[in-house]
Amino acid sequence: MFRKILIANRGEIALRIIRACREMGIKTVAVYSEADKDSLHVWFADEAICIGPPPASESYLNIPRIISAAVISGADAIHPGYGFLAENAQFAELCEKSGFKFIGPKPDQIRKMGDKMEAKRIAKQAGVPTVPGSDGVVKDIDTARQIARQIGFPILLKAAAGGGGKGMRIVESEKELERAFEQAYQEAKAAFGRGDLYMEKFLEEPRHIEIQVAGDQYGTVCHLSERECSIQRKYQKLIEESPSPFMTPELREEMGNAALRLIDAIKYENMGTVEFLVDRHRNFYFIEMNTRIQVEHPVTEEVMFYDLIKEQIKIAAGVAISGKNYYPQRHAIECRINAEDPAKNFIPSPGTIQTLYLPGGRGVRIDTHIYAGYTIPPHYDSMIAKVITVGLTREEAINTMIRALEEFYIEGIQTTIPLHLHILRQEAFRRGNYNTHSIREFMESFRPEK
């Protein structure tokens, strides 16, 4: 087992990894930018090293500085968390070449799944259903028109590299195609360094359901069932739950087995998530794989009694997994709390937290790095906390979440808590009758208190 792990991340995920390491008797090294000198992950790590000024490009994305910090601290492994360098194959490669174990998959596995077209090709070969679309990168607008006419509008343009909704456009008709193609190309090029696009049929009223998977270096794979992530805005998830209210036992087996065929095809190691779109008839289609721990991993942990971060570390250290699949024992819901004002088009709300009371009680888990007096910097993602609630039934988990969010008291900044409460009280959500487009309807009826 590792002696000391450097955590190449910040905020709540860095703190989450530190806690897992402490329980395993492993020393930790935090890295931080000048903007994060007062963050809790800096306080609670055994060591902390400043790696640069606030911009992520000069700190959390600066590979030489992170590797240097690992050398200086004497760490023997590096955990990337999520975001930043977590799915950067070059970083994983440099970690290994520099003598540090990268707590994640092999660089080649990251590359294969990071290229959306290559991932789709591998999925097809493995017999995993994929969304109808282009067979590769769409080279020009004329080719785009030809493919769109074949598969029919609406279509979805997507960046071949990266994710998070960058370089993605829904195109309803042919007259919109040329402008959308150029916009998606430029956005993808700015975000990922290349503007390669591919096309898919746009599925109407789809659910976004993902399967948590794991694999070890001995070729053993397993899945930990699904998470429902359909409540999202601009491809950024707001609410996640497990199990999905749309799932049936038969569909869970089919999707779980499909996910395992995919990761077995690339001999995948460590934790990962295979993401699918599921139409109203419960036909499912592979869209991508995230080769890292997910923001929403706690909902799986809470329904499986399974620590995914500890398992990541064990797999990286060469410990074999059991190979058995896991199924939900309870129901869990997660709300991502962002420092944004949903009443003003989700404008970011950085600033100093003047007063803070975090909810508690039975069935409530809070993953956060904030505290009263903490200043939220404007340089990074606006998520400041995750509230996870658990119940024996979905109704119990929802009611506990409403109670917890009503207790969540914060002054000094605006948050998305009022919107979460609104959604949780909607009859469509409570019935489990929602899809990836439902946020529009929820926003139309959202009337925040003044």
N, C-alpha and C positions, 0 to 999 in steps of 0.2 A: 504494500500500500504506500501511497505517496506520503512524504514527510511534510511538504509545504507546497501549497497551490497559490499561484498568482491569479487574481480575478481581473480579466481584461474588460471590465465594464463598470457601471455606476448604478446608483439608485437602488431601487427595491430588489432587483435581481442579484446585484452584488451582495446585498445584505442577506438575501435568501441563501446564496451559496456559502457565505461565511457561517451561517447557522448550521447548515448541513455538515460542513467541515469540522466545526467545533464538536458536534455530536459524534463525529468519527475519530476525534483526536488528531486532526490534521491542522497544522499551522496555516495561516492565511496571509497573503500580501494584497493590500488594496492599492490600486493606482487611481489617481485623481487629477483633474484639471484644477487650475486656480479657482475656477468658479465653484468647485465642489469641495473646497477645503473644510467646510463645516457639515458635510454630509455624514449620515450615520454609518455608511459603509467604511468611511475613513476612521471613525471613532472605534468601531468594533473589531476591525481586523487586527491581527497581531502586529503587522507592520503596514506602513502606508508610504507611498512614494509619489511625489508630484511629477507628472509627465508632460506638463505644458500649459499654455494659456487656454482660455475657455473654448475657442472653436474646436469642434471635434476633429477636424482635419489636422490640427496641431497637437492633439492629445489622444483621445480614445481611438482614433483611426491612424495614429502614427505608429506604424509597425516597428521601426528601429527603436523608438523610445520604450515601447512595451517590452521588447526583447531585452533591451539594456536593463530595464527594471528587474526582469526575471533573473538576469545574470548577477546583478548587484545583490539581490535579496537571497540568492541561493535556492530559489524555488526549483522543484523538479517537474512541475506540471503547470499548465495554463488552462483555465476555464474561461471561455469567451462569453458565456451568458447567452443573451439573444440580441439581435441588432448589431450595430457596429461591425466587428470583424468575425462574427459568429459563423457566417457562411462564406468567408473569404478563403478560397483554396490556397492562395499564395501564403496567407498568414499561417494556415495549418501546416503547410510545407516548411516554412521557415522555423516554426516552433520545433518541428521534428529535427530539422537539420542543425538547429542550435542546441539540441540535447534536451529539449523539454517535451513532455508528453502533452499533446493537444487533446483536451477532454471533449471529444466529438468524433465524427467520422473521419475516414481517410481523405486526403486531398482529392483523389480521383473520384471518390463518391460524391464529394461536394460539387465538383465540376460537372459531373454527369447530371445531377439533379438540379444544379443551378442554371443550366442551359435548358430552357423550357422545351425546345424542340427535341433535344436529345432525350430528355426525360419522357416526352410523349412517345418517341420512337421505342424506347426501352419498355414502356408500359404496354404498347401494342404488341411487341414481341412476347411479353409475359402474359398476354391474354387479358389485360386489364382494359375495360371499356374507356374510350377517350371521346371527347367532344368532336363532332365533325368539323373539319377545317383544313387549313393548308398543311401540306406534308413537310414543310420546312419554312425557312424565312421567305417572306414575300418581298421580292426584289424591287418592285416598282408599282406605281399606281395602276398601270394597265393590267398587271398580273392580279392585283387586288380586286379590280372590277370583275375579272373573269372568274375568280374563285367565289366572290360574293354572289354572283349570278347563279353559280352551281349550287351553293349551300342555302341561298336565300337569306334575305334580310329579316330581322335585324342581325347584325354581326358584331363581333367584339374584336378590336385590335388590341394586341398585347405585346409588351416588350419581351424579346427572347431572353434577356438577362434581367435579373433583379425581380422585384415584387413591390408590395405595399401600394399597388394602384398606380405607380408611376408608369407613364407610357401606355396607359389603358384608355380606350375610348369605345363607347357604345355607338354604333352607326345604324340609324333607323332606315335610311334610304340611300340610293346610289348618288343622289345629288349632294349628300353630306360627306361622301366617302373621301374625296380628294383633300378637303380641308382637314378632316379628322386624321387622315393618314399623315399629313405633314406635321400636325400638332403632336401626335403620338410619337413620331420619329424624333422630333426635336427634344421632347421631354425625356424620352428614353436615352438619347445621346447625352443630355446634360446630367442625368441621374446615374447612368451606368457606364458611360464612356463609349457606348455604341448604340446606334439607333435601330438595330435589327428588330423587325416586327413579324409576328405571325397572326393568323386569323382563326377565329373559331365561330361557330354558330352560337348566337346569343340565346341562351335558354330562358324562357319567360317563367316567372314564379318559381325559381329554383331555391332549394335549401343548400346551405353551405355546411357540409358535415365532414369532419376530419377523423382519421383513425390514428391513434397513438401507437407507435410501433417501437420495437427494440431489437437489436441484434448484437451478437458478440463475435469475437475473433475466431471462434470455433465453428461458425456457420449456423448457429442456432438462432432462430427468430421467433418472436411472439408479438401479439397485439394486446392492447389494453382498451379495446372497444372505442367508442366514439365520443366526440364533443360536437355539439350543435353551435355554430357560429354565425347564424344567419342575420342577427341584428347587428348591422354594420353600416357605417356612413363613409362614403368615398373609399370603400374597400378596407376601412379600418374598423376592426371589431369593437363593439361596445359592450355586448352582453354575451356570455357563453354559458352553456349548461351541459351536463351529462347525467343520465343518458338523454339522447334527443327525444322529444315528444313525438317525433315523426317516425321513429325507428320501430321496426318489428324484429323479433328474434331471427327470422329468416334473412332479412336484409342485413342485420348485423353480422351474421355469419358470412354472407356473400361479400360484403365490403371488407370485412376483416381478412378473409382469405385472399381477396384481390390485392390488398395492401401488402400482405406477406409475400405474394408472388413477385411483386415489384421489388421489395427490398432484398429478397432472396436472389433475384437476378443480378444484383450488383454487390452481393455479399456484404450488405450494409452492417456497420458497427456503430454502436451507441444508440441514443434516443433519436427519434425523428417523427415527423407527422406527414401522413399521406392525405392530401386534401381532395375532396370530391364535390361536385355539384350533383344534386339529386332532384329530378323533376317531379311533378305532381303525381306521376304514375309510379314513382319509386325506382325509376331507371337511374343508375348512377354513372358518372363520368369522371375519370381522373383529370385534375387540372394542374397540380404541382405537388412537389414534396419539399418540406422545410427540413433541412438537415441540422437541426438544433433543438434546444428546448424551446417550448412555446410560452408566450406570456400567460396563456390560459392553462398551463399545466396543473395549477392547484385543483381545478375541478375534477381532473382525473385522480389526483392523489386522494381527494376526500371521499370519492366513491369506491376506491379500490384499496384503501389502507396501504398505500404504496408510495415510497419517497422517490420521485423520479430523479432528483438531483443526486442523491446518494447512489442511485443505480447507475447514473452516468459515470460517476467517479469510479465505482467498482468495475464497470465494463472496461473503462480506459486502463485500469490497473491489471486487467487480465482475468477478472473473476467471471466465471461462466454464468449465464442466465438459465433459469429452469426450463424455458421453452414452452411453458403452459400459457394459454391465453387467459386474460382476466376480464371479468364481467362486472357491471355496476351492481353494488350492494345497497346503495342509497341514491339520493338525488342531490346534486350540487349545482349552484348557480354562481357565476362570477360577474361582477360589475366593475368595469375599468373606470376609475375616477380620474378625470382629466382636469387640469387647470385651464379651463376654457369656459366661455360664456355661450351656452346654447341658444340663448335669446338673441344674441347678436352674431349669428352665423358662425358660432364656435370660434370667435376671436380668442387667441391665447391670453391667459391672465396670469403672467408671472408676477412675483412680488413676495412680500414678507407675510408669513402666516402669523397673525396677531394672537388668535385664540384657537385652540384645537381640542376637541374631545372625540376620541375614537370609540366606536361602538364595541360592545363585547357581549358576553352572555353565551348561553348554550347554542351551539351550531353556527357560531360566527368566527371567521378567520380574517385577519387583516394583514396583508403584505404591503408594507410601505416603508419609506425612508424619511418621512416628514415628521416635524414636531413643531410646537409653538415657538416662534422666533426664527424658524428656518426660512431662508429666502430662496424661492424657486427661481433658478436661473432661466433666462430666455433662450438659451443656446441649444436646448435638447428637446426631446419628445415631451409632450405636456402631461403624460400620465404620472400621477403622484401617488396613487394607491390602488389596490385591488381589494374589493370586499367579496369574500366567498362565504356563502351560507349553505348549510347542509340540513337535509331532512329525510325522514323515511319515505316521504312522498314528495312529488313535485310541488303540490300545493303548500306543503309545510315549508319547503325551501324558499318559495316565493314570499310567503307571509313573513318568514324570518328575515329575508332580505329587506322587505319594506320597513319592518321594525328597525333593522340595523341602520338603514339609510336615514330614517327619521331621527335617529340618535346621533348621526355623524354631524358634528357641529364644527364649522370652520369659518373663521373671520379673516379678512385681509385680501382674499382672492375670490374669484368666481369659480364654480366647479360645475360638472355635468350631473351632479346628484339630482337636481330637480327633474331633469329629463329622464333619468333612470327610474325615478319614482313614477313618473307619468306613464312610461312604457309598461312597467310592472303591474299597473292598475288597469291597463286596457284589456277588455274582454278577449280580444283576438290573441293577445299574448298569453293570457291565463288559460285559454283553451289549447295553446300550442299551435294555433292556426296563423303562422306567419312565414315569411320568406325573406330573401335578401333585399326585396324592394319595399318591405313593410315600413321601414324607417320613414319613408315619405309620408305615409298616412299618419304615423305617430307624430311626426313633426307638425303636420297641418293642424292637429288638435291640441298641440302643446301651447299652453298659456301660462308662462311662469309668473309667480307672484312678484309684485313690484315692491 
